[in-house]
């Protein structure tokens, strides 16, 4: 199967592990070491469906069901019009 980047048309990809930020409404889950394929030219990242489903399930367990996350961080938030 020939893969082509949807953004730049490049055909060269590399396997990589990255940080993925899952967002649902105002809630965030940061997941480290997520496997993906990354375009070697523009950096666009492609994730397998089963990887994203696993992240979504983990989000539900942590945010909605109260499972303890490995780590929590405090994130400052600003409105652009006020800075």
C-alpha positions as CSV (number, residue, x, y, z in Angstrom):
1,X,0.0,0.0,0.0
2,X,1.4,3.4,-1.0
3,X,0.8,6.0,1.7
4,X,0.7,9.7,0.8
5,X,0.5,12.6,3.3
6,X,-2.9,14.2,3.0
7,X,-1.4,17.7,3.5
8,X,1.8,17.8,1.5
9,X,1.7,14.7,-0.7
10,X,5.0,13.3,0.6
11,X,5.3,9.5,0.6
12,X,8.0,9.1,3.3
13,X,6.9,8.4,6.9
14,X,8.7,7.4,10.1
15,X,7.4,5.5,13.1
16,X,7.5,7.8,16.2
17,X,6.2,8.0,19.7
18,X,4.7,11.4,20.6
19,X,2.7,13.3,23.2
20,X,-1.0,13.4,22.3
21,X,-3.4,15.8,23.9
22,X,-7.0,14.5,24.0
23,X,-9.7,17.2,24.5
24,X,-13.3,16.8,25.2
25,X,-15.2,20.0,25.9
26,X,-13.0,21.7,28.5
27,X,-11.4,18.6,29.8
28,X,-7.9,17.5,28.7
29,X,-5.9,14.3,28.9
30,X,-2.2,14.3,28.0
31,X,-0.9,11.0,26.9
32,X,2.9,10.4,26.5
33,X,4.7,7.9,24.2
34,X,1.8,7.4,21.8
35,X,2.8,5.5,18.6
36,X,2.1,7.2,15.3
37,X,3.4,7.6,11.7
38,X,4.8,11.0,11.0
39,X,5.3,12.6,7.6
40,X,9.1,13.2,7.1
41,X,8.4,16.4,5.2
42,X,5.7,18.3,7.0
43,X,5.4,16.5,10.3
44,X,1.7,15.6,10.0
45,X,0.9,12.7,12.4
46,X,-1.3,9.7,11.7
47,X,-2.6,7.5,14.4
48,X,-4.2,4.1,14.2
49,X,-7.9,3.9,15.2
50,X,-7.2,1.4,17.9
51,X,-4.7,3.8,19.5
52,X,-7.2,6.6,19.5
53,X,-9.9,4.4,20.9
54,X,-7.6,3.3,23.7
55,X,-6.9,7.0,24.6
56,X,-10.6,7.8,24.5
57,X,-11.4,4.9,26.8
58,X,-8.7,6.0,29.2
59,X,-10.1,9.5,29.2
60,X,-13.5,8.1,30.2
61,X,-12.0,6.1,33.0
62,X,-9.9,9.0,34.4
63,X,-12.2,12.0,33.8
64,X,-15.6,10.5,34.0
65,X,-15.2,7.5,36.3
66,X,-12.6,8.9,38.7
67,X,-9.7,6.5,38.0
68,X,-6.4,8.1,39.3
69,X,-4.1,9.3,36.5
70,X,-0.4,8.6,36.7
71,X,0.3,12.3,37.1
72,X,-1.6,15.6,37.2
73,X,-0.4,19.1,36.2
74,X,-1.7,22.6,36.7
75,X,-2.2,24.5,33.5
76,X,-2.5,28.3,33.4
77,X,-5.2,29.6,31.0
78,X,-5.4,33.1,29.5
79,X,-7.8,35.0,27.3
80,X,-6.0,36.5,24.3
81,X,-7.9,39.8,24.6
82,X,-6.6,40.2,28.2
83,X,-2.9,39.7,27.5
